Amino acid sequence: MGRDGCAMTHEAIAKVLYAADDGLTVTQIAKELDRSTQYVRHSLKTMRDTYIDRWQRAGMQYEAVWCIADVPADCPKPTRGVA
């Protein structure tokens, strides 16, 4: 899959996470997007606006619950010498 495919996947993951008030696991995202969990996990790790919010028990293991941050479109740089 080329860069355009990755960007589309990132947008799809972001859309799913924005719709989920309390975050989603990789398994839940993969099921929603009909993608493999491995592919979703890799995509999440390369996205700058996603993060692990908490861990929840999944059987005998724990699974990360991912959320998305509201990143401002334009964040101004600080003025030099101004605190």
Phi, psi and omega in degrees: 000133181281183180300321179298322178296320178295316179298319179295321178294317178299318178296320180294317178296315179301316180299316179296317181291323176298326181283343182263108183299327187247015180084171181218155174275166176302318180299316180294318179296314180301318179294317180298321184262357182057050178235166177285152178295325179298317181294316180296316180300315178297315180299316180300320181292337181264353179274133183281343185253012177249153180206159176275119182276322182192175178242140177232150181291134176228089185072237181266000182239183175242149180233137181288141173254117184265143175230171178238140181270147172276102181262125180296143181294324182227107179252111185292146176287148176291150177280134183298132177084359179253128182268000000 
